[in-house]
Amino acid sequence: MPPAPGRKVKPWSVDEARAFPAAARTERLYPAFVLLLAYGLRRGEVLGLSWDDIDLDEEVIRVEWQMQRIDGQLTRTPVKTAADRRHLPLLPIAREAVIELAERQMVARRQAGDEREETGLVFTTRHGRPIEPRNLGRTFERICDQAGLRRIRLHDLRHTTASLLKKMGVPPSDAKEILGHARISVTLEIYTRGDGESHRDGLGRVADELFGDRGD
């Protein structure tokens, strides 16, 4: 069941986050979920990517556009702020996923012929049109339900990525640029927010120090 309206959903744990890619691997939109989870991209940023934004030679993803609904039409527009505009390294897992997607699009293009629109977008419907953002969210929810994963909002993948960056020791200043936060305070809010796992780890260290066998 989806979370109740207004209820704050905690990000996935490391184990939950690891389980999702395996569950989504056979999905047509698997590369989109790779970018959402590995980079913490926003949904509109992923759907607004064009093939010109992915440089396989330089191994860079340029996040400069987003897909938005304006006056009822899906429209590709520049990202809102300078912080949103960022160049990120093309990780091997992302490179593999987008190359596989490009190959599938070539097959689809040959099969569809003149019926397929050529928008230059990385993620499209089978007929080449922009993907409705809500449909990406519905696909995400279906994968979660089929895999028995705790359902969170699609946007919470971004918070999951931020939490993982924190756990891996990535400095807040780097996380700010990766996630495209306009203010470091937004990043620090995530970095300073505790959770049950970190509380248990912290208290465990205290208990070990006070009561553990230290060889005395």
PLY file of the C-alpha trace (Angstrom):
ply
format ascii 1.0
element vertex 216
property float x
property float y
property float z
element edge 215
property int vertex1
property int vertex2
end_header
0.00 0.00 0.00
1.23 3.55 -0.67
2.12 5.70 2.32
-0.62 7.80 3.87
-0.80 11.40 2.61
1.54 13.68 4.52
3.39 10.81 6.13
7.14 11.18 6.04
8.78 8.16 4.40
12.30 7.27 5.39
14.76 6.45 2.59
15.68 2.89 1.80
18.37 1.17 3.78
21.50 -0.08 2.01
20.01 -3.58 1.76
16.74 -2.29 0.32
18.59 -0.10 -2.18
20.72 -3.04 -3.27
17.63 -5.19 -3.87
15.95 -2.74 -6.22
18.34 -2.84 -9.23
18.07 -6.63 -9.38
14.29 -6.36 -9.32
14.28 -3.72 -12.07
16.95 -5.27 -14.30
14.58 -6.66 -16.94
12.51 -3.47 -17.16
12.66 -1.32 -20.27
13.27 1.74 -18.07
15.99 0.09 -16.01
18.61 2.67 -17.16
16.40 5.47 -15.84
16.29 3.84 -12.42
20.08 3.42 -12.50
20.45 7.18 -12.95
17.84 7.98 -10.33
19.46 5.78 -7.69
23.16 6.07 -8.53
23.18 9.84 -9.01
20.14 11.05 -7.10
18.82 12.79 -10.20
15.35 14.27 -10.13
12.68 12.58 -12.21
12.39 15.54 -14.57
16.18 15.64 -15.02
16.30 11.98 -16.04
13.41 12.29 -18.48
14.88 15.48 -19.92
18.21 13.90 -20.87
19.07 13.80 -24.56
21.74 11.69 -26.19
23.77 14.90 -26.65
23.95 15.15 -22.85
25.78 11.83 -22.54
29.41 11.95 -23.67
30.77 8.42 -23.93
34.23 9.68 -24.95
34.63 12.09 -22.05
32.55 9.80 -19.80
30.36 12.64 -18.58
26.63 13.14 -18.06
25.53 16.76 -18.48
22.48 17.61 -16.40
21.20 20.80 -18.01
17.59 20.08 -18.99
14.42 18.77 -17.41
11.05 17.50 -18.58
8.10 19.47 -17.26
4.41 19.66 -17.98
3.61 23.21 -19.11
0.10 24.15 -20.20
-0.74 20.49 -20.42
2.19 19.59 -22.68
5.39 17.75 -21.79
8.11 20.30 -22.48
11.90 20.08 -22.23
13.18 23.16 -20.45
16.53 24.22 -18.94
17.05 23.33 -15.29
16.08 26.10 -12.92
19.31 27.11 -11.19
23.06 27.14 -11.67
23.32 24.51 -8.93
20.97 22.24 -10.87
23.28 22.49 -13.91
26.04 19.97 -13.29
28.38 17.58 -15.07
28.71 14.15 -13.47
31.09 11.28 -14.22
29.59 8.49 -16.31
29.92 5.53 -13.98
30.55 2.10 -15.54
27.11 0.82 -14.49
25.45 3.86 -16.08
27.57 3.60 -19.24
26.63 -0.05 -19.66
22.94 0.70 -19.13
22.71 3.58 -21.61
24.69 1.72 -24.29
22.28 -1.19 -23.97
19.38 1.27 -24.21
20.84 2.88 -27.33
21.06 -0.51 -29.01
17.43 -1.25 -28.15
16.36 2.12 -29.54
18.10 1.37 -32.84
16.09 -1.85 -33.14
12.87 -0.05 -32.22
13.61 2.66 -34.77
14.00 0.11 -37.55
10.83 -1.70 -36.54
8.67 1.41 -36.17
9.85 3.16 -39.33
8.01 6.41 -39.97
5.69 5.85 -37.00
8.46 6.64 -34.52
9.13 10.25 -33.51
12.76 11.36 -33.27
13.09 13.63 -30.26
16.70 12.86 -29.40
15.66 11.98 -25.87
17.33 9.16 -24.01
14.10 7.91 -22.45
11.03 7.69 -24.66
7.91 5.67 -25.20
8.05 2.87 -27.77
7.01 5.44 -30.38
9.76 7.91 -29.45
7.64 10.36 -27.49
8.57 11.84 -24.09
7.68 9.68 -21.11
4.93 10.88 -18.83
6.58 11.42 -15.41
3.65 9.83 -13.61
4.12 6.65 -15.65
7.71 6.40 -14.48
6.42 6.62 -10.93
3.81 3.94 -11.57
6.45 1.61 -13.01
8.59 2.19 -9.92
5.70 1.33 -7.61
4.88 -1.83 -9.58
8.49 -3.05 -9.34
8.52 -2.41 -5.60
5.27 -4.32 -5.11
6.32 -7.27 -7.27
9.67 -7.53 -5.48
8.13 -7.16 -2.01
10.15 -4.00 -1.37
8.92 -1.34 1.02
7.26 1.22 -1.20
8.65 4.74 -1.05
8.01 7.68 -3.34
10.08 7.87 -6.49
11.49 11.15 -5.19
12.71 9.31 -2.11
15.28 7.54 -4.29
17.03 10.91 -4.30
17.03 10.98 -0.50
18.24 7.38 -0.50
21.21 8.39 -2.65
21.97 11.29 -0.30
21.86 8.96 2.70
24.19 6.50 0.96
26.64 9.30 0.14
26.63 10.18 3.82
27.20 6.57 4.88
30.09 6.22 2.42
31.82 9.26 3.89
31.37 11.58 0.90
31.89 15.17 2.14
28.76 17.37 2.22
30.36 19.84 -0.21
30.73 17.08 -2.82
27.26 15.69 -2.13
25.82 19.18 -2.64
27.28 19.37 -6.14
26.35 15.80 -7.04
22.73 16.29 -5.98
22.42 19.82 -7.32
21.38 21.42 -4.05
21.24 25.20 -4.26
22.30 25.58 -0.61
24.67 23.53 1.52
22.09 23.77 4.33
19.84 21.41 2.36
22.63 18.83 2.16
23.58 19.29 5.79
19.98 18.71 6.84
20.23 15.22 5.34
23.73 14.65 6.67
22.82 15.60 10.23
19.56 13.64 10.31
20.04 10.48 12.32
18.29 7.16 11.83
17.82 3.93 13.74
20.80 2.28 12.11
23.21 5.11 12.89
21.84 5.40 16.43
22.41 1.69 17.01
25.93 1.91 15.63
26.76 4.94 17.76
25.38 3.47 20.96
27.10 0.18 20.20
30.45 1.94 20.06
29.78 3.63 23.39
28.80 0.32 24.99
31.90 -1.40 23.62
34.07 1.38 25.01
32.46 1.35 28.45
31.68 -2.31 28.98
33.51 -4.26 26.29
36.47 -6.54 26.87
39.49 -4.34 26.11
42.04 -6.84 27.19
42.69 -5.22 30.63
0 1
1 2
2 3
3 4
4 5
5 6
6 7
7 8
8 9
9 10
10 11
11 12
12 13
13 14
14 15
15 16
16 17
17 18
18 19
19 20
20 21
21 22
22 23
23 24
24 25
25 26
26 27
27 28
28 29
29 30
30 31
31 32
32 33
33 34
34 35
35 36
36 37
37 38
38 39
39 40
40 41
41 42
42 43
43 44
44 45
45 46
46 47
47 48
48 49
49 50
50 51
51 52
52 53
53 54
54 55
55 56
56 57
57 58
58 59
59 60
60 61
61 62
62 63
63 64
64 65
65 66
66 67
67 68
68 69
69 70
70 71
71 72
72 73
73 74
74 75
75 76
76 77
77 78
78 79
79 80
80 81
81 82
82 83
83 84
84 85
85 86
86 87
87 88
88 89
89 90
90 91
91 92
92 93
93 94
94 95
95 96
96 97
97 98
98 99
99 100
100 101
101 102
102 103
103 104
104 105
105 106
106 107
107 108
108 109
109 110
110 111
111 112
112 113
113 114
114 115
115 116
116 117
117 118
118 119
119 120
120 121
121 122
122 123
123 124
124 125
125 126
126 127
127 128
128 129
129 130
130 131
131 132
132 133
133 134
134 135
135 136
136 137
137 138
138 139
139 140
140 141
141 142
142 143
143 144
144 145
145 146
146 147
147 148
148 149
149 150
150 151
151 152
152 153
153 154
154 155
155 156
156 157
157 158
158 159
159 160
160 161
161 162
162 163
163 164
164 165
165 166
166 167
167 168
168 169
169 170
170 171
171 172
172 173
173 174
174 175
175 176
176 177
177 178
178 179
179 180
180 181
181 182
182 183
183 184
184 185
185 186
186 187
187 188
188 189
189 190
190 191
191 192
192 193
193 194
194 195
195 196
196 197
197 198
198 199
199 200
200 201
201 202
202 203
203 204
204 205
205 206
206 207
207 208
208 209
209 210
210 211
211 212
212 213
213 214
214 215
